[in-house]
Amino acid sequence: MTSSAVNSVPRHLTGTASAATNLLRDLGFALGPVLVGAVALSTAGNALGSALTGSTLPSGELEAARATAQAGGPIAVNSLPTGAPGSAAQPLALEALGQGFAQAFVVISVAALVAALLSWFGLRGVGAHAGHDDHDTSTTTAYPVTRTLR
């Protein structure tokens, strides 16, 4: 991706293109997992709450599952050891987590599509100008070159 960005701009802007590509990639690495986790766990928490409300679990199991879900969310309910109070809600928690991550993947897909469209529209016609600098600095120097004739 960096080479595509660098090859689509005039030579004197290649450093800027490379830096912008690296910045956006690093930003995605930092924020991507946070946003996916937020969407997935928020959706899963809501789905688990709804599932527990409509469940037919025994009252002791139901109250323990609700308390665990309130304290630690659907991952905590899914992680309860077999036989522990509230562990009967593990299938509900697993289903809720599946729904949450499915929703997160839909959000990611839409974001990727938007990014691809923005890139496509933003770079239309740029490749035709690549390598044709108005200001070619490849042969200029910062100081004058003098030659001594003998």
Buried (B, 14 or more C-beta within 10 A) or exposed (E): EBEEBBEBBBBEBBEEBBEBBEEEEEEEEEEEEEBBEEBBBBBBBBBBBEBBEEBEBEEEBBBBBBBBBEEEBBBBBBEBEEEEBBBBBBEBBBBBBBBBBEBBEEBBEEBEEEEEEEEEEEEEEBEEEBEEBEEEEEEEEEEEEEEEEE
